[in-house]
Amino acid sequence: MVLPDDFYCRDEAERRWLSVCGELASRFAGRAEAHDREGSFPFENFEELRQAGYLTLTVPRAYGGSGAGVFLMVLCQEALARGDGSTALGAGWHQMTLGRLAARPTWPAAAVEKVFRDAAERGALINGAVSEPATGSPSRGGRPTTAARRVGDGWVLAGRKVFTTMAPGIATFVVSASAEGIEQTASFLVPRDAPGVSIVETWDALGMRASGSHDLVLTDVPLPAESLVEPAPRPDGAADAGAEVRGGSTAGWGLHIPATYLGVARAAADDAARFAVRRRPNSLQGSIAEVPHIQEKIGEMERQLLAAYNLLFTLARRWDDDPAARQAMAGAVAACKTLVMDAVLHVVDLAGRVVGAAGLTRGVPIERYYRDVRPGLHNPPMEDAVLAALARQAIRQAEAAP
């Protein structure tokens, strides 16, 4: 790595968290192949995250958490992903949900306190459940087919959600629904143990196979009135690039996504470099690391990673340090995910070329890294939405210019 791991850290607290996450990642790496092969959820990884206090990272200090901002979340997510991308991806959605709520607590006070207390005291996992078979990504504007109807003083929910990351381990789902009598999409807090809640294990994907991104099925789930936490939710900063270019206040929390995939790419580049040093075919006097075209690939990986790290960490730090600049940064934050993913895909492809045919075998880390970065193309924000939003912004600025 061109720069030391702690290059972007500014204090000992950040270095301590980076060290903790590095140690966790080392343990996760030893289990990653088995979970990937089985498509099993890494409960033990999340238990270690809980014991380390990581699941309270973005909980405000007033509720017993660490009160971390976007930068520290990004720093930690990248480090965790070097060990296991699936675990890091799930933990990132948890951190983003809590971080966004801390930054803009629009829910009723009792609901906010319960969610934060559950995370701080029990390490309870939380994530949104918003995607559906009929609507696809909510960023495309589809109205949920999950329906909430009024029954007495409460609600009854019915519907099916897909791509619900961490589904086996989640304690509380934030479910989007079309609610009776409410024009906008509503959000409900749904406990995992509520009657009518079930998980159907449908996730058998190319990459991030241990992320537990199964279907959430809601069969006439009875909920109290206070479960409705957001009748008119704000646009999700990670899911609606156009909204963020227009000026979202929580967009920065979506940077956990590029951070996670960047960590996977870093692991791939490191693995490829180690392979090159150790690989000594009898056609050469030394290792393949001495071959010019191999050195060129390793050098290009480092160049791509250097640019991606600098963009991601600089934006994350500025997001924390300068709230007044967030509206101006929104377009860059949305674009960051696509720019980092471009670098990630290129780096992992180069790593595969360094390792060669040996990297095609199941159980070899490079093969898993190659698959694990593919889902990043389909995590929000989508490239076409980002480009369209950036174009509209640039055109408006051009029209306003003298």
C-alpha positions, 0 to 999 in steps of 0.5 A: 500500500502506497500510504500507511493504513492510518495515514488519514487518521487525525487522532488516537481514537481513530487509530484505536478504532482502525486497530480494532477493526483490523483485528476483527477483519483478520478473524473474519477472513478465516471464516469468509470462504466457508460462509461464502461457499455455504451462503450462510449468515456469519452470526459469529462475526456480528457477535464479535462486532457486538462485543467490540462495541462496533454496533454502537459506533454511530449511536449518539453519546447521549444514548451510550454510543460512540457518536461517530461521524461519517469519516470514522464509519467509512474508515472502519467499514473499509478495514472490516471489508478487507476481512469479509465484504458480506459482514462489512456490507451488513454492518454498514447498513446498520451504521448508516441507519443509525447515523442518519437518524442521529443526524436528522431525528425526524421520528417521534422521540420515543421511537428514536430513543428505543432504537438507540437504546436497543443498539447501545445496550443490546447491540440490536441490528437495524436495517431498512426493508424497502426493495420489492419484486414489483418496484425494484429499487425505491430510487426509481420512484415506485410506490411500495406494494406493501400495504398498511391498513388501519385497524382500530388504533393501530396498523396491519402490514402485508407485503414482501421485501427483497434484498433485505441485507442481514435479515437473519440477524436483524432485530428491527426492520424499517419497512416502507409501505403504502399506508391507508390515508397517507399520500406519501410512502410511510415508514414503520418500525417492525420487530423481528418477533412480531406475529406474521413476520418471517424470513424466506431464505432466497439469497443465493447470489453471485457475490456477497453470499454471506450477507443474508439478503433474503426476503422479508415476508409480512403476513398481516403483521399487527402493529401499534400506532406508534410503529408509524415513524415517518409518514412522509420520509425524506429521500434516502441519501444513498438511494436517491442520487437526484435528491442528494444533488438537490441538497440532502442533509444525510447523503454522506452516510451512504459513503459506507457503500463505496468504503466497503467495496474499496476494502474488498479491492484493497484485499484483492490487491494485497493478495495479488502482490503476495502471490506475485512475490511467492510465485516462482515458475521454473521458467524464471530465475525469480518470482513473477513480481520481477516481470515488467507487465506484472509490475505494471499491473500492481502499480496500476492497482495502487494508483487506482486505489490511491485516487479512490481512497483520497476521494472517499476519505476527503469527502467523508472528512469534509462532510463531518467538519463543514455542515454548511458545505453539505449541500454543495457536496451532495453531487460529489458524494453521490458521484463518489460511489460510482467513481470508487466502484469504477476503480474497485472493478478495475483493481479486482480485474487486474488482481485476477490477471496477476494471479492468472488461472489459479484465481479461478478456483473456488476457495481462492480469495481472488475468486471470491473478491471478484464476485463480491464486488459485482453487487456494488454495481447495483447498490445505490446510487445508480450510475445513470441517476448520478450522471443525469443529476450532475448534468442537470446541475451543470446545465442550471449553472451554465444557464445562470452564468453571465 
